[in-house]
Amino acid sequence: MIYKKKLKVITFLFLNVVTLLIIGCGNTTKKKQTEAPKIIKKPLDIYSKFDVCDCNKEAIEIIDLTRDIRDTFKTIKDLKSQPETVVQIRGLATSYSKLLESCFNRHASKIFIPSECNNLSEMERKRSELSGLGIQLEQGKGLKL
């Protein structure tokens, strides 16, 4: 009789321990499955390898492309009435500000020194003409149209 009681107690304790282990291990496994490692994506800086000449050339190309788009409309109001064109202009403004930021971070004051391939006066003239037409590229993605 004592043997049967001890056997029942041992069996009861053993089953409880096994049950707790299964429940405990089961929760840990589920937590590991739901907690996937987070991958942080860094934006790709396409302008990072540009030298000063490339920076100037790209800036002038962006300004010229923006001017071409602007010239297809008689007024800035006409341009604003075309949502897809506004998105395109904002994209160019964003690219322009990223280009300036990247080039400044990489070359610092060298981008302000005029040279044969770094024609600052031409770039400034074209940018001010574009500003006169109602588009300030230096505002970047915050460009108000």
GICOR-V768638 format. One record per residue. N is the residue number from 1. PHI is phi in radians with two decimals (* if undefined). PSI is psi as a letter, one per 40 degrees, with the letter a starting at -180 (* if undefined). NEAR is the number of other ideal C-beta (glycine too) atoms within 8 Angstrom. Layout:
{{N/PHI/PSI/NEAR} {N/PHI/PSI/NEAR}}
This chain:
{{1/*/d/4} {2/-1.11/d/5} {3/-1.07/d/6} {4/-1.15/d/7} {5/-1.14/d/8} {6/-1.11/d/8} {7/-1.11/d/8} {8/-1.13/d/8} {9/-1.14/d/8} {10/-1.12/d/8} {11/-1.11/d/8} {12/-1.08/d/8} {13/-1.12/d/8} {14/-1.09/d/8} {15/-1.13/d/8} {16/-1.13/d/8} {17/-1.12/d/8} {18/-1.09/d/8} {19/-1.08/d/8} {20/-1.10/d/8} {21/-1.12/d/8} {22/-1.14/d/8} {23/-1.14/d/8} {24/-1.10/d/8} {25/-1.23/d/8} {26/-1.12/d/8} {27/-1.17/d/8} {28/-1.11/d/8} {29/-1.11/d/8} {30/-1.14/d/8} {31/-1.11/d/8} {32/-1.14/d/7} {33/-1.25/d/6} {34/-1.42/d/6} {35/-1.67/g/6} {36/-1.37/i/4} {37/-1.13/h/4} {38/-1.53/h/4} {39/-1.81/h/4} {40/-1.63/h/4} {41/-1.63/h/4} {42/-1.61/h/4} {43/-1.14/h/4} {44/-1.37/h/4} {45/-1.63/h/7} {46/-1.28/e/4} {47/-1.71/e/11} {48/-1.14/d/7} {49/-1.71/e/3} {50/-1.27/h/12} {51/-1.58/a/6} {52/-1.04/d/14} {53/-1.12/d/9} {54/-1.10/d/8} {55/-1.07/d/17} {56/-1.13/d/14} {57/-1.08/d/9} {58/-1.15/d/11} {59/-1.07/d/12} {60/-1.14/d/12} {61/-1.11/d/8} {62/-1.14/d/13} {63/-1.09/d/14} {64/-1.09/d/9} {65/-1.12/d/9} {66/-1.10/d/15} {67/-1.12/d/12} {68/-1.05/d/8} {69/-1.14/d/12} {70/-1.10/d/14} {71/-1.20/e/6} {72/-1.34/e/5} {73/-2.04/i/10} {74/-1.22/d/3} {75/-2.27/i/6} {76/-1.17/d/11} {77/-1.12/d/6} {78/-1.09/d/9} {79/-1.10/d/15} {80/-1.11/d/8} {81/-1.34/e/5} {82/-1.88/g/9} {83/-0.99/d/5} {84/-1.18/d/6} {85/-1.25/d/10} {86/-1.06/d/11} {87/-1.09/d/8} {88/-1.13/d/9} {89/-1.14/d/15} {90/-1.10/d/11} {91/-1.10/d/8} {92/-1.15/d/13} {93/-1.12/d/17} {94/-1.13/d/10} {95/-1.07/d/9} {96/-1.10/d/15} {97/-1.18/d/13} {98/-1.14/d/11} {99/-1.06/d/14} {100/-1.08/d/11} {101/-1.11/d/8} {102/-1.11/d/13} {103/-1.16/d/13} {104/-1.17/d/9} {105/-1.11/d/6} {106/-1.47/d/8} {107/-1.98/e/10} {108/0.88/b/7} {109/-1.26/e/6} {110/-1.08/d/7} {111/-1.26/e/12} {112/-1.73/e/5} {113/-1.72/h/8} {114/-1.12/i/6} {115/-2.63/a/7} {116/-1.06/d/4} {117/-1.73/e/8} {118/-2.01/g/12} {119/-1.49/g/10} {120/-1.21/d/9} {121/-1.17/d/7} {122/-1.12/d/8} {123/-1.10/d/12} {124/-1.13/d/8} {125/-1.08/d/8} {126/-1.15/d/12} {127/-1.18/d/11} {128/-1.22/d/8} {129/-1.09/d/9} {130/-1.14/d/14} {131/-1.09/d/9} {132/-1.10/d/6} {133/-1.58/e/9} {134/1.73/e/8} {135/-2.18/h/13} {136/-1.83/g/8} {137/-1.05/d/15} {138/-1.16/e/9} {139/-1.32/e/9} {140/1.14/a/11} {141/-1.23/e/7} {142/-1.55/e/5} {143/-0.99/h/12} {144/-1.68/h/4} {145/-2.16/*/10}}
